Amino acid sequence: MPKTRSRGRAAHVTSDDVRRIALALPDTVEKIAWSMPTFRVSGKMFVTVPDDETSIAVRCPKVERDELVLAEPAKFWVAAHEAGSAWVRVRLAELDEEELTDILADSWRQAAPPRLLEAHPELGVPDTE
């Protein structure tokens, strides 16, 4: 996950921003699942927009996830049903567009197959820790 940023009030982003940024990532498609928008790369989900569209769920290694939740509990949390998986929730009201873009790209990298990572080096490589 990207390093968190300390700042004053973040410029509020919306689920429309999530959709626009996610769909701009290579080979991303939107699919409704569990009655909510999900975004996938090569069939693997990397972001969901649950419930009232005030948060997102993204892929995040468990160790990093726990550090994020401890460091910024107003921004990050783990839903009870996701406690055993490598996902974290992020409150959109706590993000600006730059941080949202970083978070979505990081989650995309974790789901993307090697061929896409190689074809798009500008998007970086996933953390493997």
C-alpha positions as CSV (number, residue, x, y, z in Angstrom):
1,M,0.0,0.0,0.0
2,P,1.2,3.5,-0.5
3,K,2.6,5.5,2.4
4,T,-0.1,7.4,4.1
5,R,0.0,11.1,4.1
6,S,-0.6,13.5,7.0
7,R,-2.6,16.4,5.9
8,G,-5.4,18.7,6.9
9,R,-8.9,18.0,5.5
10,A,-8.6,15.9,2.3
11,A,-10.5,16.9,-0.8
12,H,-13.4,14.5,-0.8
13,V,-13.5,11.9,-3.5
14,T,-16.5,9.9,-4.6
15,S,-17.4,6.6,-6.0
16,D,-17.5,8.2,-9.4
17,D,-13.8,9.1,-8.9
18,V,-13.2,5.5,-7.9
19,R,-14.9,4.2,-11.1
20,R,-13.0,6.7,-13.4
21,I,-9.6,6.0,-11.9
22,A,-10.1,2.2,-11.7
23,L,-11.4,1.9,-15.3
24,A,-8.3,3.9,-16.5
25,L,-6.0,1.1,-15.3
26,P,-5.1,-1.4,-18.0
27,D,-7.5,-4.3,-18.7
28,T,-9.9,-3.3,-15.9
29,V,-13.6,-4.1,-16.2
30,E,-16.5,-3.3,-13.9
31,K,-18.8,-6.1,-12.8
32,I,-21.7,-6.0,-10.4
33,A,-21.3,-8.7,-7.7
34,W,-23.0,-9.0,-4.3
35,S,-25.2,-6.0,-5.5
36,M,-22.2,-3.6,-5.7
37,P,-19.7,-2.4,-8.2
38,T,-16.5,-4.4,-8.3
39,F,-13.5,-3.8,-10.5
40,R,-11.3,-6.6,-11.9
41,V,-8.1,-7.1,-13.8
42,S,-7.9,-10.3,-15.8
43,G,-10.8,-11.7,-13.8
44,K,-9.3,-10.9,-10.4
45,M,-11.1,-8.4,-8.2
46,F,-9.0,-5.5,-6.9
47,V,-11.6,-3.0,-5.6
48,T,-15.2,-3.0,-4.5
49,V,-17.5,-0.1,-3.7
50,P,-19.7,-1.5,-0.9
51,D,-23.0,-0.4,0.5
52,D,-23.6,3.4,0.5
53,E,-20.5,4.2,-1.6
54,T,-18.7,6.1,1.1
55,S,-15.8,3.6,1.3
56,I,-13.9,1.1,-0.9
57,A,-12.4,-2.3,-0.2
58,V,-8.9,-2.9,-1.7
59,R,-6.3,-5.6,-1.7
60,C,-3.7,-5.1,1.0
61,P,-1.1,-7.5,2.5
62,K,-2.2,-8.3,6.1
63,V,0.9,-6.9,7.7
64,E,0.6,-3.6,5.9
65,R,-3.1,-3.6,6.5
66,D,-2.7,-3.9,10.3
67,E,-0.1,-1.1,10.2
68,L,-2.4,1.2,8.2
69,V,-5.4,0.6,10.6
70,L,-3.2,1.3,13.6
71,A,-1.7,4.4,12.1
72,E,-4.9,5.9,10.6
73,P,-8.0,4.3,12.1
74,A,-10.2,7.2,10.8
75,K,-9.2,6.3,7.2
76,F,-8.6,2.5,7.2
77,W,-10.5,-0.4,8.9
78,V,-11.1,-4.1,8.4
79,A,-14.6,-5.3,8.0
80,A,-15.3,-8.4,10.2
81,H,-16.0,-10.7,7.2
82,E,-12.7,-9.6,5.6
83,A,-10.5,-10.2,8.8
84,G,-9.0,-13.4,7.4
85,S,-8.3,-12.0,3.9
86,A,-5.8,-9.5,2.5
87,W,-8.3,-6.6,2.1
88,V,-8.7,-3.3,3.8
89,R,-11.5,-0.7,3.8
90,V,-10.8,2.9,3.0
91,R,-13.1,5.9,3.8
92,L,-13.4,8.0,0.7
93,A,-14.0,11.2,2.7
94,E,-10.5,10.9,4.1
95,L,-8.8,10.8,0.6
96,D,-7.8,13.2,-2.0
97,E,-7.6,12.2,-5.7
98,E,-3.8,11.6,-5.6
99,E,-4.0,9.2,-2.6
100,L,-7.0,7.4,-4.2
101,T,-5.1,6.9,-7.4
102,D,-2.1,5.5,-5.5
103,I,-4.3,3.1,-3.5
104,L,-6.2,1.9,-6.5
105,A,-2.9,1.4,-8.5
106,D,-1.4,-0.5,-5.7
107,S,-4.4,-2.8,-5.4
108,W,-4.4,-3.3,-9.2
109,R,-0.7,-4.3,-9.1
110,Q,-1.5,-7.0,-6.5
111,A,-4.2,-8.5,-8.8
112,A,-2.6,-8.0,-12.2
113,P,-0.9,-10.9,-13.9
114,P,2.9,-10.7,-14.6
115,R,2.3,-10.0,-18.4
116,L,0.4,-6.7,-17.5
117,L,2.9,-5.7,-14.9
118,E,5.7,-6.1,-17.5
119,A,3.7,-4.3,-20.2
120,H,3.0,-1.3,-17.8
121,P,6.2,-0.7,-15.9
122,E,5.0,2.9,-15.2
123,L,2.6,1.4,-12.7
124,G,5.3,-0.1,-10.7
125,V,5.6,-3.6,-9.2
126,P,3.6,-5.0,-6.3
127,D,5.1,-5.2,-2.8
128,T,6.0,-8.8,-2.1
129,E,6.7,-8.4,1.6
